[in-house]
C-alpha cells in the first residue's frame, strides 16, 4: 500500500470516528435538514450551546459541516452532497428490517 493510500485510509477513518459520536451524529442529522444556527441545533439535539459549538468546530475541521454567516448569526449545514448521501444512505440502511434468516444488528453496549 502506498503512503498516499495509507493517508487516505487514515483520513477516512477519522471521518467515521467523527460521525461515530452520538452527539456529533445528532448534530449532523439536524443540519442535514437545512442550515441552522447553534441555538436551534442545541434545542433540537438537547445539547448545550457550548457543547454544540465544540462539536461543530470538530465537524468543520473534518469538512463534514460548513458555516455561513447571515447577518449576526452563523448557520451550519452539511458540507456537500457526499456527506449528505452517506448520512441518508446509512439512515435508510439502519431503518431496513433484517432479511429473514439474518441475525439482527447488535445494539450498542450489548
C-alpha positions, 0 to 999 in steps of 0.5 A, a space after each residue: 500500500 502506498 503512503 498516499 493510500 495509507 493517508 487516505 485510509 487514515 483520513 477516512 477513518 477519522 471521518 467515521 470516528 467523527 460521525 461515530 459520536 452520538 452527539 456529533 451524529 445528532 448534530 449532523 442529522 439536524 443540519 442535514 435538514 437545512 442550515 441552522 444556527 447553534 441555538 436551534 441545533 442545541 434545542 433540537 439535539 438537547 445539547 448545550 450551546 457550548 457543547 454544540 459549538 465544540 462539536 461543530 468546530 470538530 465537524 468543520 475541521 473534518 469538512 463534514 459541516 460548513 458555516 455561513 454567516 447571515 447577518 449576526 448569526 452563523 448557520 451550519 449545514 452539511 458540507 456537500 452532497 457526499 456527506 449528505 448521501 452517506 448520512 441518508 444512505 446509512 439512515 435508510 440502511 439502519 431503518 431496513 428490517 433484517 432479511 429473514 434468516 439474518 441475525 439482527 444488528 447488535 445494539 450498542 453496549 450489548 
